[in-house]
Amino acid sequence: MAGARSQVNKAHKTRFASKASRNAHKTDLSAKTRIGKPDKAVKGARAARLQKSKLIRDQKRSALLKEKRFSAVSSAPRVIVLVSLSSFVNLSKVKKDILQLLSGQGAGPTSDTIASSTYKLRTTVLEAPYGDLISCMEMAKVADLIAFVVSANSLYVNNSEGLIDPFGAQCLSLLRSVGLPSTSVLIRDLPQDMKSKNEAKKISILSLSPEMPEDCKYFTADTKEDLHKFMWLFKEQHLSSPHWRTQRPYIMSSEVNMDSAEGNSGICTLVVSGYLRAHNLSPNQLVHVTGAGDFQLSKIEILKDPLASNERRDQNSMDSEENSNQIIQTLTPDPSAQEPLVVERVPDPLAGEQTWPTEAEMEEADADNTERKGHKKRKLPHGTSEYQAAWIVDGTDSEADDSGAENEKDENGMVLGEEEMGNNDSDRDEDAASRFTEKFDGETGADTEMEDDEHMTREQIEADIKKIKDAYAEDEEFPDEVDTPIDTPAKKRFAKFRGLKSFRTSSWDPKESLPQEYARIFEFDNFARTQKHVLAKMHELDEGNKDSCALIGSYVRLHIRSVPINVASKVCHASKSVPAVVSGLMQHESKMSVLHFSVKKNESYEEPIKSKESLIFNVGFRQFTARPVFSTDGMNSDKHKMERFLHPGRFCLASVYAPISFLSLPLIIFKKRDGEPPRVAAAGSLKSVDPYRIILKKIVLTGYPQRVSKLKAIVRYMFHHPDDVRWFKAIDVWTKHGRHGRIKEPVGTHGAMKCLFDSVIQQHDTVCMSLYKRAYPKWPENLYNTL
């Protein structure tokens, strides 16, 4: 009789299923029913994935439609930057042809920005100067489309390097490191014959495709019809831009002026006009002028759009000055909500001092002093315990006190106890050690500083370069090895260094003995959380009250206050050739901290790059001077080894004192010498902002076995004084053949020592000792001195 626990066979077994049920899941091909579409009632993980993917598609579709509708009404003009990849190209002719095509059959173009009635498109065409890497990079940062122009004539010239010459290859590599927007290639100077034209075009595309992005489009650009096809596809193309550029509002200047109405004769107001892009801009935000620095806004004037596409006008270029100066709205900052321009913290010299003692503590101290004066100081033999001292009669040590009275008196005639004398001697030793350390730290390879190139002769510069190259070659052959000075005790020369049992697991306090510069910088308890809040605030500005900020696509005039006159004049002069860029800053981005960049040396740069050398950093829209310290990126340790030089072929971290920037941003490092244009030295990206990242400078002291007996060896030339051997006795030693050991005792009077090892040591082996100290970057003297 079957009960509640009777066996129930599985219903899905095909052994007991009918033929009709086994064929129920098959689909009739003649019916052409849709396969793979779940029913609405289906539930589970697969249905959730399908619903999520459909939601993402709908969001992308709505965002694209919103962008198209917005771009047709109130978006900023699209920017085309023409970049020549060889010296055979005439960029001025290409720019003139495109502007003539956009302006129509009427008069010639009068400006670089044109509203075309034919294409229903507003376009700005810029020409990147050939041979100027920095100008090409700054124009590419604001470009919506980069059009690389090549000449087919270079294919038929014997001495040419091809379609891309060395400068074109360097420029292309630089722009890839910054981040390329949408790209196209314009091929000029093709033959007139159709067959030869197609062959030349095919050869050009084959030679250029390995260097260009996959979505790059290729166009011929010799005739008006070719340019018409290019512009028509440019109008319909969905343009992409680097992610870092979409995080901050920015303005590409169409006009830059100075207003010296401020009372102070040394400063003025910089007035920059242009279209606002990427995000809304509030007058309470700080702004950064590329190459000049961070500043506050005095007001924002929203002007009438000089290229309004919905108005009928007689000319396609910019409106007259009277119409363009018509002010629609003026936004002024709120003093209570405006972001303060804080760069450094004001250090408090008394922050580490003790508080003033209370009256009760002072009375207690006086009572203790009176009690001490009542008791006579006794001189006891070294090593006497308190129990033994209690059995010594006071009269028995009077002779010893009298005999040692001269030794116990200091300069002021005060009687010192044994402990106080030892402390005094140790203080003197520490002072002497600090003096020796300060003296010799300047002679270490990583801490030396190059003299200012402006005050050096040509012979001095050549000698300095040779010295750096020799140090670079020595660091490649014998990394971290340092000779112990003969005339100076090693315990004073290396007083700031210490040994580590294990570089990976040994502890090191990150807040121990910090330099004075750390009192001037800012830190975050949780940088990722702060970045999340700052980005959310930026999103609230875009979605919030539209009357309190300038909207995307509006034509604005920024009044940037408290700009030094010499800096403003340089910005005005530079804007005549390359448009000035003013970008909005997020919260905290004007404050100084320690930034870490992942960098790699440029393959075309062969000169050595030393730590703490002055370099030009290009981070996003920012450009400043810094003196980095290079280090390895140890993923499995909280300590990182300092690199004396930036070695080619591998990534390392460059740590600098710089204004805070939120992730992620590209980095281009330039190195400039006197009389030479800046050269690209390295490239990378921002990795983290962390003042307490531990960077340790490692040195290796070497010695050589004099006599070897199985596990024992007499090692010499690592130290030159027996006291140094005793000082470093607690630190383990190792050999280049993989043996590990320790110091047992000094031998003789010339610094030799007896060592014990874990295995048999060879006579030709080298004994080493690793020492470490904390390393920090150098504070930059002139942060924004790049114009």
ABEGO torsion letter per residue (X at the ends): XBBAABBBBBAABAAABBAAAAAAABBBAAAGBBBGBBBAABBEAAAAAAAAAAAAAAAAAAAAAAAAAAAAAABBBBBBBBBBABAABBAAAAAAAAAAAAAEABBBBABABBBBAAAGBBBBBBBBBBGBAAAAAAAAAABABBBBBBBAAAAABAABAEABBAAAAAAAAAAAAAEBBBBBBBBBGBBABAAAAAAAAAAAAAAAAAABBAABBBBBAABAAAAAAAAAAAAABBBBBBAAAAABBBBBBABBBBBAABABAABBBBBBBEBBBGBBBBAABBBBBBGAEBBBBABBBBBBBAABAABBBABABBBBAAAAABBABBBBBBAAABBBBBABBBBBAAAABBBBBBAAAAAAAAAAAAAAAABBBBBBBBGBBAAAAAABBAAAAAAAAAAAAAAABBAAGBBBBAAAAAAAAAAAAAAAAAAAAAAAAAABAAABBBBBAAABBAAAAAAAAAAAAAAAAAAAABBGBBBBBAABBAAAAAAABBBBABAAABBBBAABGBBAAAAABBBBABAAAAAAAAAAAAAAAAABBAAABBBBGBBBBBBBBGBBAAAAAAAAAAAAABBBBBBBBBBGAABBBBBBBBBBBBAABABBBBBGBBBBBBBEABBBBBBBBBBBBBAABABBBBBABBBBGBBBBBBBBBBBBBOBBBBBBBBBBBGBBBBBABBEBBABBBAABBBBBBBBBBBBBABBBEABBBBBGABABAAAAAAAAABBBBBAAGBBBBBABBBEAAGBBBBBBABBBBAABBBBBBBBBBBBBBBBABABAAX
